[in-house]
Amino acid sequence: MSAIIPILIGIAAEIGAPIVKGMLQKHVGGAAGEVGGVIVDAIAGKVGVPVEELPQVPREQLEAAVREIEQDPVSVIAAYTDRLRVSHDLMKSEMAKESQFGWLWRPAGMWLMLACVAWYVMIVPLINALLSAIGAHTTLVLIVDFASFVTIFMTYCGLYMGGNTVLRSVKK
């Protein structure tokens, strides 16, 4: 999709479509990339081709589609809002159908992992430095070695970032 964006911005600038041009420039990519994606999807819908085929569409057709979108930007915003509503409904249904543990393990586990990383990387070395500064001859020793900790941490992150989906599909 990134190859078509400069073409669409150029067309919007040439034909005097500041709303479409501005939205594409501000919102394509990054955290707000969904808005730009909705605009590109709307242009592809007006032309009648998938987004991947937009670079092959004649310039005249692209100009006409950008003009139509410029005349009715509310439909693009409505499509974006509808997309957000559907994703929120999906999230709510996932939370409602499972037990509390089904969705609560993720934030609880992340806070636990954050606490473990803070303990391993910041708190224990700080306490050891303070003990050393006051002349103590003892230090805190970590029970879990670094390799084991990284293995546990990466396993959790793998499950958190999609491994749970794989496990559920294997069960079926």
C-alpha positions in Angstrom: 0.0 0.0 0.0 2.9 2.4 0.6 3.7 2.7 -3.1 0.3 4.2 -3.9 0.3 6.7 -1.1 2.6 9.3 -2.8 0.6 9.0 -6.0 -2.7 9.5 -4.2 -1.3 12.5 -2.3 0.0 14.0 -5.5 -3.4 13.5 -7.2 -5.2 15.0 -4.2 -2.9 18.0 -4.3 -3.3 18.5 -8.1 -7.1 18.4 -8.2 -7.6 20.5 -5.1 -8.7 17.9 -2.6 -7.2 19.3 0.6 -9.2 17.0 3.0 -8.0 13.8 1.3 -4.5 15.1 0.9 -4.3 16.2 4.5 -5.7 13.0 5.9 -3.3 10.9 3.8 -0.3 12.9 4.8 -1.2 13.0 8.5 -2.6 9.6 9.1 -0.8 7.0 6.9 1.5 4.9 8.9 2.3 5.0 12.6 -0.4 4.8 15.3 -3.0 6.6 13.3 -2.4 4.5 10.1 -5.9 3.1 10.2 -7.4 6.4 9.1 -5.1 6.5 6.0 -5.9 2.8 5.4 -9.6 3.5 5.4 -9.1 6.4 2.9 -7.1 4.2 0.6 -9.7 1.4 1.0 -12.4 3.9 0.1 -10.5 5.1 -3.0 -10.0 1.4 -4.1 -13.7 0.8 -3.5 -14.7 3.8 -5.7 -12.4 2.5 -8.4 -13.6 -1.0 -8.0 -10.2 -2.8 -7.5 -8.3 -4.2 -4.6 -5.8 -1.9 -2.9 -2.9 -3.9 -4.3 -4.0 -3.1 -7.9 -4.3 0.7 -7.4 -0.9 1.4 -9.0 -2.2 -0.1 -12.3 -5.4 2.0 -12.3 -5.3 4.8 -14.9 -4.7 8.3 -13.4 -8.1 9.6 -14.6 -9.9 7.0 -12.6 -7.9 7.7 -9.5 -8.6 11.4 -9.8 -12.3 10.7 -10.1 -12.2 8.5 -7.0 -10.3 11.1 -5.0 -12.8 13.8 -6.1 -15.7 11.6 -4.9 -14.1 11.0 -1.5 -13.3 14.7 -1.2 -17.0 15.5 -1.8 -18.1 13.0 0.9 -15.4 12.8 3.7 -18.1 11.9 6.2 -18.5 8.4 4.7 -14.7 7.8 5.2 -15.0 8.9 8.8 -18.1 6.7 9.3 -16.3 3.7 7.8 -13.4 4.3 10.2 -15.8 4.7 13.2 -17.6 1.5 12.1 -14.3 -0.4 12.0 -13.5 0.8 15.5 -16.9 -0.2 16.8 -16.6 -3.7 15.3 -13.2 -4.2 16.9 -14.5 -3.0 20.3 -17.5 -5.4 20.0 -15.1 -8.2 19.2 -13.0 -7.4 22.3 -16.1 -7.2 24.5 -17.4 -10.5 23.2 -14.1 -12.2 23.9 -14.1 -10.8 27.4 -17.7 -11.9 28.1 -17.5 -15.5 26.8 -14.5 -16.5 28.7 -13.8 -16.7 32.4 -12.1 -13.8 34.1 -8.8 -15.7 33.8 -9.2 -15.8 30.0 -8.4 -12.2 29.5 -7.0 -11.2 32.9 -3.8 -13.3 32.7 -2.3 -10.9 30.1 -2.2 -7.7 32.1 -1.4 -9.5 35.3 1.4 -11.5 33.7 2.8 -8.4 32.0 2.9 -6.5 35.4 4.6 -9.6 36.9 7.1 -9.7 34.1 7.7 -6.0 34.5 8.3 -6.4 38.2 10.7 -9.3 37.6 12.7 -7.3 35.1 12.8 -4.3 37.4 14.0 -6.6 40.3 16.6 -8.4 38.1 17.9 -5.3 36.3 17.5 -2.4 38.7 16.6 -3.2 42.3 19.1 -6.0 43.1 22.1 -4.1 41.5 21.1 -1.0 43.4 20.8 -2.8 46.7 24.1 -4.4 46.1 25.7 -1.1 45.3 24.3 0.4 48.5 25.5 -2.5 50.5 28.9 -2.2 49.0 28.9 1.6 49.7 28.2 1.1 53.4 30.9 -1.5 53.6 28.9 -4.6 53.9 30.5 -7.8 52.8 27.3 -9.5 51.7 25.3 -9.1 48.5 22.0 -10.2 47.2 22.3 -13.2 44.9 19.7 -14.0 42.3 18.3 -17.5 42.4 17.4 -17.6 38.8 20.3 -17.2 36.3 20.1 -14.8 33.4 19.6 -17.5 30.7 16.7 -19.1 32.6 15.1 -15.7 33.3 15.3 -14.8 29.6 13.8 -18.2 28.6 10.8 -17.7 30.9 10.4 -14.1 29.8 10.5 -14.9 26.1 8.1 -17.9 26.6 5.6 -15.6 28.3 6.0 -12.9 25.6 5.5 -15.6 22.9 2.3 -16.8 24.5 1.2 -13.2 25.1 1.8 -12.1 21.5 -0.1 -14.9 19.8 1.1 -18.3 21.0 -2.1 -18.6 23.0 -4.0 -18.6 19.7 -1.7 -21.4 18.3 -2.3 -23.4 21.5 -6.1 -23.0 21.2 -6.1 -24.1 17.6 -4.0 -27.2 18.4 -6.5 -28.2 21.0 -9.3 -28.2 18.4 
